[in-house]
Amino acid sequence: MNLANENQLQLLSAALRTVGGNFDVPTLDLILSVLEEVKSKGDTISIGDVKELSQKVMEKYKVDEQNMGQ
């Protein structure tokens, strides 16, 4: 992820907090990554695809499964 995308995720996270949402950057990255995968694969996306994306995001942010989304 480049710096511009990271900044966009930080701004989105801050904006969501102002309306009561509490989404950290890794969670937002995962949501948007899944959205892109759905756009690309449509209804052929699998749970395995989502799990793979989740693992990549966790590795990118060095997040363990128990802390994801907190």
Secondary structure, DSSP 8 states (H G I E B T S, - for coil): --HHHHHHHHHHHHHHHHTT----HHHHHHHHHHHHHHHHHGGG--HHHHHHHHHHHHHHHT--GGGTT-
